[in-house]
Amino acid sequence: MADAPRFRKDAVAVPEEKHPVDETLPPLRMFTSGLQHVAAMYAGVVAPPMIVGPAVGLSATETAFLMGASLFTAGLATLLQTLGFWKIGAKLPFVNGVSFAGVTPMIAIGKGQGHDAIPVIFGAIIVAGLVGFLAAPYFGRLVRFFPPVVTGTVITLIGVSLLPVAFNWSQGGNRTAADYGSMKNIGMAALTLAIVLVMRKFLRGFLQQISILLGLVAGTLVAIPLGMANFDAVRDADLVGFPTPFHFGAPQFHVAAIVSMCIVMLVCMTESTADILALGRIVGRPADARTIEGGLRADTLGSALSPLFNGFMCSAFAQNIGLVAMTKVRSRFVVAAGGGILILLGLCPVAASVIGVVPLPVLGGAGVVLFGSVAASGIQTLAGAAMEKGENALIVATSVGIGLIPIAAPNFYHAFPKDLLVVLDSGISTGCVVAILLNLAFNHLGARKTAADPAPEPAFAH
């Protein structure tokens, strides 16, 4: 029998169809869709430096510089995730930015030290980022030790730990000021909160997504004629500028600070793993072990490089995953365009300093929603944590109770060594450690496994 022909002359090559994740859109749609992602995450990116800067004693101008640097480094980290290279990057429409998880530990590290605190914080982040980068290939094996009962507890503590910041802003921010806690300040916070809630209720689509941003604008417009807005940071800011490497000095490496930020890095890696799994399902490209590994490498490398440009620890912004699900725009190049916009904003100090015009009571009103939503997302995660099991309820109760000590009794650990206070004064760090240890004790050691441990639920907050 003659051999069958190896090919036919009339055969037509059919080009392989691109997955929606790898599609490019027309330039205008690419830009506007990317801008929408920036709008959805902007407040979340600038909030951590806005909290940490004043807490460690930085001026308004220096805090604005930190905010610009955070925008710039968030853009770099987002490009690492979406475009990637070698084995780095999930190559999904995945937005990276400054993680809320590090706020309380960073304040504990540098409270009252001013400029001296920033190099210590940056040194700890660099080490934590490098440790996370090396651990990325093995982290998949550890995920089972971070089920929803652990991640939900930690996310809840993040939100609850940040709420006192919103309450302090609502009163005016400066406890020594004559009008601290005045009806004028609290009234402005209440008005801003009401505006955000009304916008969230009645707006739709893109405008609903940026309701917090619109609430900040509306609250500020009301505050200007009342003399509550301060334009000094804008007047002092340059139109164009570059976040000078190590602007606050060379990084310093203190063991206690490094331990604290390594714990935060574990939390961030857990959240990012859950978010990668969730995003993979939403865009129709389920995340495998290689995707998770690449995504974690981008997270941790972005975090290690961020202090070089005066930025903080980076992790996934899950609110943008909700935006992908809502708009059905799955292209990773759209999010890469958003990363480019973030970089441009970071190179324009005036843009970053505009947030400095917003009065603290206005920020406080919006912060109640912003930080409260973090706690709510933790509660949502706990809903899938099999709380009917008495052990899991006990884990949550004990971990949250211990994690709230620094908030409920700030001087509780006053007799402990100073190095330990860096960890103990962070309810997030202590709560996370307790949740992990109790989960090991009750659900792993001596327990017979009858089913695969569920993957952590996505953490819809930062």
Secondary structure, DSSP 8 states (H G I E B T S, - for coil): -----S--TT---------GGG----HHHHHHHHHHHHHHHHHHHHHHHHHHHHHHT--HHHHHHHHHHHHHHHHHHHHHHHT-BTTB---SS--EEE-GGGHHHHHHHHTT-GGGHHHHHHHHHHHHHHHHHHHHHHHHHHGGGS-HHHHHHHHHHHHHHHHHHHHHHHHTS-TTSTTTT-HHHHHHHHHHHHHHHHHHHH--HHHHHTHHHHHHHHHHHHHGGGT----HHHHHS-SS----TTTT-S----HHHHHHHHHHHHHHHHHHHHHHHHHHHHHT----HHHHHHHHHHHHHHHHHGGGGT---EEE-THHHHHHHHH----HHHHHHHHHHHHHHHT-HHHHHGGGGS-HHHHHHHHHHHHHHHHHHHHHHHTTS-TTSHHHHHHHHHHHHHHTHHHH-TTTTTTS-HHHHHHHT-HHHHHHHHHHHHHHHHHTTT----S-----------
